[in-house]
Amino acid sequence: MIAHQSSFRLSTQGNTDIIDITHLVEQIVRESGVTIGIVNVSCKGSTLGITTLEYEPGAVSDLRRVLDQIAPPNQFYAHNARWGDENGYAHIRSAMMGTVKVFPVSDGTLRLGTWQQIVLCDFDDRPRDREVTVTTLGEVG
């Protein structure tokens, strides 16, 4: 079994910026040489998330709308009161979505559904530079 790890950085716009990172994860899986195993996709930070979505304008818009309903930016958050900032909602969204996802690899390929893409969601209230770490574990064949 081998382990391969690589990171990449993205500049985001914040405010629930949703970015398709599937091609970047696929590239790292190919570079790893792993033919069967798993890939762990992890983001550094507490105001962003990783999930899967059919990355098309309607689904992206729907996700933003639902997140605004669940954790609206304009509500009271104790975090904001304590720290004097305005991103309490971003921390809640991140905690609910999570910052790590694991996917299977077989035949050297990331195993996703036809309309399933891996997306990074930046919930913070301003643009950020984000780091994503991709760790591939498995057999080389």
Phi, psi and omega in degrees: 000139177240160173235137178226133181227137178212151178235157172219159181242147178227143169265131182241167178265351186070191177054048181062046171289127183242120188236129176285118180247011184306312184298327179289320178293317178301319179298317180293321177299315178300314181297331183292331184081358180292130179259331176216130181164217181222158173232130179256125179247119188227135178253145180264119178138166182242017177227031178215172181210163175236133175206185172242153184196149167288107188281084176219156189306321180295311181293322178297314178298318179298317179299315178301315182297315181294319177296324176295328178286321184284314182225078184292142180296332188265019177266168173285132173229129180301327177304314179298316181296321182288319188254354178071022176246186186233026184245026177304320179300325181294321178294320179294315179299318179298316180297323181286319183279322183092155183251006183221137172221150180238137182229151177282153173235129171215148186053033178072012186237140172296126185265095177237159175291164183306318184251023183253118177242153175271128182234144171262132178243116177261112184267349186300166186268016180202163176299148181217160167259124186244147177245132177241129177252130181243120181242121180252129179236136176160197183263143175260132185227000000 
